[in-house]
């Protein structure tokens, strides 16, 4: 398997639990998720996800945290590299 152009030596799949932990400040793993996100960004890891994860995350955020945050999530994904 070859790495995409510009991908560093590390690759990481962002799953629903990671997106949710980062989005919900009340989630017990929010601090850890934030620290991991900073590391991924600062070390230029190649982060990726799937359409299924995005749909699942949107549904979870919609149900638990409301429409506004769920829409903000979709907007942020549309304008990011992940």
DSSP file (Angstrom, degrees, kcal/mol; ACC not computed):
  #  RESIDUE AA STRUCTURE BP1 BP2  ACC     N-H-->O    O-->H-N    N-H-->O    O-->H-N    TCO  KAPPA ALPHA  PHI   PSI    X-CA   Y-CA   Z-CA
    1    1 A X              0   0    0      0, 0.0     2,-0.3     0, 0.0     0, 0.0   0.000 360.0 360.0 360.0 135.5    0.0    0.0    0.0
    2    2 A X        -     0   0    0      1,-0.0     2,-0.2     0, 0.0     0, 0.0  -0.773 360.0-115.9-104.9 152.3    1.4    3.4   -0.9
    3    3 A X        -     0   0    0     -2,-0.3     3,-0.1     1,-0.1     6,-0.0  -0.544  34.1-104.2 -82.1 148.9    0.8    6.6    1.1
    4    4 A X    >   -     0   0    0     -2,-0.2     3,-2.2     1,-0.1    -1,-0.1  -0.317  55.1 -77.4 -64.5 155.7   -1.1    9.5   -0.5
    5    5 A X  T 3  S+     0   0    0      1,-0.3    -1,-0.1    -2,-0.0     3,-0.1  -0.299 120.2  15.9 -55.3 135.5    1.0   12.5   -1.6
    6    6 A X  T 3  S+     0   0    0      1,-0.3     2,-0.3    -3,-0.1    -1,-0.3   0.400  90.7 139.5  82.0  -3.1    2.1   14.6    1.3
    7    7 A X    <   -     0   0    0     -3,-2.2    -1,-0.3     1,-0.1    38,-0.1  -0.565  46.4-136.0 -77.4 134.7    1.2   11.9    3.9
    8    8 A X        -     0   0    0     36,-0.7    38,-0.1     2,-0.3    -1,-0.1  -0.014  37.9 -84.7 -73.1-171.8    3.6   11.6    6.7
    9    9 A X  S    S+     0   0    0     36,-0.0     2,-0.4    -6,-0.0    36,-0.1   0.646 109.7  70.0 -73.5 -13.2    4.8    8.2    8.0
   10   10 A X        -     0   0    0     33,-0.2    36,-2.7    34,-0.2     2,-0.4  -0.867  59.2-172.0-112.1 139.8    1.7    7.9   10.3
   11   11 A X  E     -a   46   0A   0     -2,-0.4     2,-0.4    34,-0.2    36,-0.2  -0.963   4.6-173.8-125.5 145.4   -1.9    7.3    9.3
   12   12 A X  E     -a   47   0A   0     34,-2.3    36,-2.4    -2,-0.4     2,-0.5  -0.993  19.6-139.2-144.0 133.8   -4.9    7.3   11.6
   13   13 A X  E     -a   48   0A   0     -2,-0.4     2,-0.7    34,-0.2    36,-0.2  -0.801  17.9-145.3 -88.7 124.7   -8.6    6.5   11.1
   14   14 A X        -     0   0    0     34,-3.3    36,-0.4    -2,-0.5     2,-0.2  -0.829  25.4-171.9 -90.6 117.9  -10.9    9.0   12.8
   15   15 A X     >  -     0   0    0     -2,-0.7     4,-2.2    34,-0.1     3,-0.4  -0.473  38.5 -92.5-105.9 178.8  -13.9    7.1   14.0
   16   16 A X  H  > S+     0   0    0      1,-0.2     4,-2.9     2,-0.2     5,-0.2   0.874 121.9  55.5 -59.2 -41.4  -17.3    8.1   15.5
   17   17 A X  H  > S+     0   0    0      1,-0.2     4,-2.4     2,-0.2    -1,-0.2   0.875 109.1  48.1 -63.7 -35.7  -16.0    7.8   19.1
   18   18 A X  H  > S+     0   0    0     -3,-0.4     4,-2.0     2,-0.2    -2,-0.2   0.939 113.0  46.9 -68.6 -47.2  -13.2   10.2   18.4
   19   19 A X  H  X S+     0   0    0     -4,-2.2     4,-2.1     1,-0.2    -2,-0.2   0.923 115.3  46.9 -59.3 -44.0  -15.4   12.8   16.7
   20   20 A X  H  X S+     0   0    0     -4,-2.9     4,-2.5     1,-0.2    -2,-0.2   0.930 109.9  51.6 -66.6 -45.1  -18.0   12.5   19.5
   21   21 A X  H  < S+     0   0    0     -4,-2.4    -1,-0.2    -5,-0.2    -2,-0.2   0.868 113.3  46.2 -60.4 -36.2  -15.4   12.8   22.3
   22   22 A X  H  < S+     0   0    0     -4,-2.0    -1,-0.2    -5,-0.2    -2,-0.2   0.882 114.6  47.0 -72.5 -37.2  -14.0   15.9   20.7
   23   23 A X  H  < S+     0   0    0     -4,-2.1     2,-0.8    -5,-0.2    -2,-0.2   0.838 102.9  64.8 -75.2 -34.4  -17.4   17.5   20.0
   24   24 A X    ><  -     0   0    0     -4,-2.5     3,-1.5     1,-0.2     6,-0.2  -0.803  60.6-168.2 -99.8 105.4  -18.9   17.0   23.5
   25   25 A X  T 3  S+     0   0    0     -2,-0.8    -1,-0.2     1,-0.3     6,-0.1   0.703  89.8  57.0 -64.8 -18.8  -17.1   18.9   26.2
   26   26 A X  T 3  S+     0   0    0      4,-0.1    -1,-0.3    -3,-0.1     2,-0.1   0.611  81.3 108.9 -85.7 -13.9  -18.9   17.0   28.8
   27   27 A X  S X  S-     0   0    0     -3,-1.5     3,-2.0    -7,-0.2     4,-0.3  -0.427  76.1-128.9 -65.2 135.1  -17.7   13.6   27.5
   28   28 A X  T 3  S+     0   0    0      1,-0.3     3,-0.3     2,-0.1     4,-0.2   0.738 106.9  48.6 -59.2 -25.5  -15.1   12.1   29.8
   29   29 A X  T 3> S+     0   0    0      1,-0.2     4,-2.8     2,-0.1    -1,-0.3   0.240  77.8 106.8 -99.9  12.8  -12.6   11.6   27.0
   30   30 A X  H <> S+     0   0    0     -3,-2.0     4,-2.5     1,-0.2     5,-0.2   0.916  80.0  48.6 -59.4 -45.2  -12.9   15.1   25.6
   31   31 A X  H  > S+     0   0    0     -4,-0.3     4,-2.2    -3,-0.3    -1,-0.2   0.905 113.1  47.0 -62.3 -42.5   -9.5   16.2   26.9
   32   32 A X  H  > S+     0   0    0     -4,-0.2     4,-2.5     2,-0.2    -1,-0.2   0.921 112.0  50.7 -65.1 -43.9   -7.7   13.1   25.6
   33   33 A X  H  X S+     0   0    0     -4,-2.8     4,-2.3     1,-0.2    -2,-0.2   0.899 110.5  49.7 -61.8 -40.4   -9.4   13.5   22.2
   34   34 A X  H  X S+     0   0    0     -4,-2.5     4,-2.2    -5,-0.2    -1,-0.2   0.906 110.9  49.3 -64.8 -41.7   -8.3   17.2   22.0
   35   35 A X  H  X S+     0   0    0     -4,-2.2     4,-2.1     2,-0.2    -2,-0.2   0.904 111.8  48.6 -64.7 -41.5   -4.7   16.2   22.9
   36   36 A X  H  X S+     0   0    0     -4,-2.5     4,-2.7     2,-0.2    -2,-0.2   0.902 109.6  52.5 -65.5 -40.6   -4.7   13.5   20.2
   37   37 A X  H  X S+     0   0    0     -4,-2.3     4,-2.3     1,-0.2    -2,-0.2   0.917 108.7  50.1 -61.6 -43.0   -6.1   15.9   17.7
   38   38 A X  H  X S+     0   0    0     -4,-2.2     4,-3.1     1,-0.2     5,-0.2   0.909 111.6  48.8 -61.5 -41.2   -3.4   18.5   18.4
   39   39 A X  H  X S+     0   0    0     -4,-2.1     4,-2.5     2,-0.2    -2,-0.2   0.929 109.8  50.6 -65.0 -45.3   -0.7   15.7   18.0
   40   40 A X  H  <>S+     0   0    0     -4,-2.7     5,-2.4     1,-0.2     4,-0.3   0.914 116.2  43.2 -57.5 -43.7   -2.2   14.5   14.7
   41   41 A X  H ><5S+     0   0    0     -4,-2.3     3,-1.0    -5,-0.2    -2,-0.2   0.942 115.6  46.0 -68.8 -48.7   -2.1   18.1   13.5
   42   42 A X  H 3<5S+     0   0    0     -4,-3.1    -2,-0.2     1,-0.3    -1,-0.2   0.821 116.7  44.3 -68.7 -30.5    1.3   19.1   14.8
   43   43 A X  T 3<5S-     0   0    0     -4,-2.5    -1,-0.3    -5,-0.2   -33,-0.2   0.373 108.7-124.0 -94.9   4.4    3.0   15.9   13.6
   44   44 A X  T < 5 +     0   0    0     -3,-1.0   -36,-0.7    -4,-0.3    -3,-0.2   0.892  42.7 178.6  56.9  46.0    1.3   16.1   10.2
   45   45 A X      < -     0   0    0     -5,-2.4     2,-0.9    -6,-0.2   -34,-0.2  -0.394  36.8-111.4 -71.2 155.8   -0.3   12.7   10.4
   46   46 A X  E     -a   11   0A   0    -36,-2.7   -34,-2.3   -38,-0.1     2,-0.4  -0.824  41.5-169.9 -89.2 104.6   -2.5   11.5    7.5
   47   47 A X  E     +a   12   0A   0     -2,-0.9     2,-0.3   -36,-0.2   -34,-0.2  -0.794  11.0 166.5 -99.5 138.9   -6.0   11.4    9.1
   48   48 A X  E     -a   13   0A   0    -36,-2.4   -34,-3.3    -2,-0.4     2,-0.2  -0.946  12.3-179.0-145.2 165.6   -8.9    9.8    7.2
   49   49 A X        -     0   0    0     -2,-0.3     2,-0.3   -36,-0.2   -34,-0.1  -0.800  24.2-110.0-147.7-171.4  -12.4    8.6    7.9
   50   50 A X     >  -     0   0    0    -36,-0.4     4,-2.1    -2,-0.2     5,-0.1  -0.863  25.1-114.4-127.2 162.7  -15.3    7.0    6.0
   51   51 A X  H  > S+     0   0    0     -2,-0.3     4,-2.5     1,-0.2     5,-0.2   0.874 117.9  55.7 -61.7 -37.0  -18.7    8.1    4.8
   52   52 A X  H  > S+     0   0    0      1,-0.2     4,-2.6     2,-0.2    -1,-0.2   0.915 106.6  49.3 -63.1 -42.9  -20.3    5.6    7.2
   53   53 A X  H  > S+     0   0    0      2,-0.2     4,-2.8     1,-0.2     5,-0.2   0.910 111.0  50.6 -62.0 -42.4  -18.4    7.2   10.1
   54   54 A X  H  X S+     0   0    0     -4,-2.1     4,-2.5     2,-0.2    -2,-0.2   0.915 112.4  45.9 -63.3 -42.9  -19.5   10.6    9.1
   55   55 A X  H  X S+     0   0    0     -4,-2.5     4,-2.3     2,-0.2    -2,-0.2   0.917 114.3  48.0 -65.4 -43.1  -23.2    9.6    8.8
   56   56 A X  H  X S+     0   0    0     -4,-2.6     4,-2.3     2,-0.2    -2,-0.2   0.910 112.7  48.6 -64.3 -42.6  -23.0    7.7   12.2
   57   57 A X  H  X S+     0   0    0     -4,-2.8     4,-2.9     2,-0.2     5,-0.3   0.923 110.4  51.1 -64.2 -44.7  -21.4   10.7   13.9
   58   58 A X  H  X S+     0   0    0     -4,-2.5     4,-2.6    -5,-0.2    -2,-0.2   0.929 111.0  48.2 -58.7 -45.8  -23.9   13.1   12.5
   59   59 A X  H  X S+     0   0    0     -4,-2.3     4,-2.2     2,-0.2    -1,-0.2   0.902 113.1  48.1 -62.2 -41.6  -26.8   10.9   13.7
   60   60 A X  H  X S+     0   0    0     -4,-2.3     4,-2.7     2,-0.2     5,-0.4   0.928 113.8  45.7 -65.6 -46.1  -25.2   10.6   17.2
   61   61 A X  H  X>S+     0   0    0     -4,-2.9     4,-2.6     1,-0.2     5,-1.1   0.901 111.9  52.8 -64.0 -40.6  -24.6   14.4   17.5
   62   62 A X  H  X5S+     0   0    0     -4,-2.6     4,-0.6    -5,-0.3    -2,-0.2   0.922 115.0  40.9 -59.7 -46.0  -28.1   15.1   16.2
   63   63 A X  H  <5S+     0   0    0     -4,-2.2    -2,-0.2    -5,-0.2    -1,-0.2   0.901 128.1  28.2 -71.4 -42.5  -29.6   12.9   18.8
   64   64 A X  H  <5S+     0   0    0     -4,-2.7    -3,-0.2    -5,-0.2    -2,-0.2   0.827 134.2  22.4 -93.0 -33.6  -27.4   13.8   21.8
   65   65 A X  H  <5S-     0   0    0     -4,-2.6     4,-0.4    -5,-0.4    -3,-0.2   0.491 106.1-109.7-119.8  -5.4  -26.3   17.4   21.2
   66   66 A X     X< -     0   0    0     -5,-1.1     4,-2.0    -4,-0.6    -1,-0.2  -0.115  33.3 -67.9 100.8 166.1  -28.9   18.9   18.8
   67   67 A X  H  > S+     0   0    0      1,-0.2     4,-2.7     2,-0.2     5,-0.2   0.869 120.8  56.6 -62.8 -43.4  -29.3   20.0   15.3
   68   68 A X  H  > S+     0   0    0      1,-0.2     4,-2.2     2,-0.2    -1,-0.2   0.930 111.7  41.5 -59.9 -48.6  -27.0   23.1   15.5
   69   69 A X  H  > S+     0   0    0     -4,-0.4     4,-2.3     2,-0.2    -1,-0.2   0.887 113.4  53.9 -67.8 -38.2  -23.9   21.2   16.6
   70   70 A X  H  X S+     0   0    0     -4,-2.0     4,-1.9    -9,-0.2    -2,-0.2   0.905 111.5  45.2 -62.8 -41.0  -24.7   18.3   14.2
   71   71 A X  H  X S+     0   0    0     -4,-2.7     4,-2.3     2,-0.2    -1,-0.2   0.883 110.4  54.0 -68.6 -38.3  -24.9   20.8   11.2
   72   72 A X  H  X S+     0   0    0     -4,-2.2     4,-2.6    -5,-0.2    -2,-0.2   0.888 106.4  53.9 -61.4 -38.9  -21.7   22.5   12.4
   73   73 A X  H  X S+     0   0    0     -4,-2.3     4,-2.3     2,-0.2     5,-0.2   0.951 108.8  47.0 -60.1 -50.0  -20.0   19.1   12.4
   74   74 A X  H  X S+     0   0    0     -4,-1.9     4,-2.1     1,-0.2    -2,-0.2   0.898 112.8  50.1 -60.3 -40.2  -20.9   18.4    8.8
   75   75 A X  H  X S+     0   0    0     -4,-2.3     4,-1.3     1,-0.2    -1,-0.2   0.908 110.2  49.7 -64.3 -41.9  -19.8   21.9    7.8
   76   76 A X  H  < S+     0   0    0     -4,-2.6    -2,-0.2     1,-0.2    -1,-0.2   0.872 110.6  49.9 -67.0 -35.8  -16.4   21.5    9.5
   77   77 A X  H >< S+     0   0    0     -4,-2.3     3,-1.5     1,-0.2    -1,-0.2   0.900 106.6  55.7 -67.7 -40.0  -15.9   18.1    7.8
   78   78 A X  H 3< S+     0   0    0     -4,-2.1    -1,-0.2     1,-0.3    -2,-0.2   0.823 112.8  42.4 -60.9 -30.8  -16.7   19.7    4.4
   79   79 A X  T 3< S+     0   0    0     -4,-1.3    -1,-0.3    -5,-0.1     2,-0.2   0.152 106.6  76.7-104.5  18.9  -14.0   22.3    5.0
   80   80 A X  S <  S-     0   0    0     -3,-1.5    -3,-0.0    -5,-0.1    -4,-0.0  -0.685  81.7-118.6-120.8 175.8  -11.3   20.0    6.4
   81   81 A X              0   0    0     -2,-0.2    -4,-0.1     1,-0.2    -3,-0.1   0.516 360.0 360.0 -89.2  -6.4   -8.8   17.5    5.2
   82   82 A X              0   0    0    -34,-0.1    -1,-0.2    -5,-0.1   -68,-0.1   0.380 360.0 360.0-107.2 360.0  -10.4   14.7    7.3
